[in-house]
């Protein structure tokens, strides 16, 4: 098992989340692939996206429902500054995860987190667990508390 997946499992344990990492036989790299593999709706998939504040350089973790895309043009009104995609090397060095397997928990350093308010409409959501085929399911309110996420409206 990869170090990234082990780190997610440790975070689940340390945060006392009612969850366990599952390895899927197929990729869960895209929200659509993950929904098929997890036998759930695309909306229940948590896309963990890392952006960088253009003015502050601060990394921000956006937890977005798989059915939504965040419009970067709206970033200044939501986050107080424009955002840009974070450099993949910086994402790996500061989170410990490669793009496509970024988990919402288990990062190497603390990152400001924001959660799509529509994720809270579901009883269970599915998130990446550190590898392209590793996921875990969790109550969205528990995920929000674990990541200390502020909610925001995507769509």
ABEGO torsion letter per residue (X at the ends): XBAAAAAAAAAAAAAGBBBBBBBBABBAABAAAAAAAAGBBAAABBBBBBBBBAAAGBBBBBBBBAABBBBAAAAAAAAGBBBBBBBAAAAAAAAGBBBGABBABGBABBBBBBBBAAAAABABBBBBAGBAABBBBBBAAAAAAAAGBBBBBAX
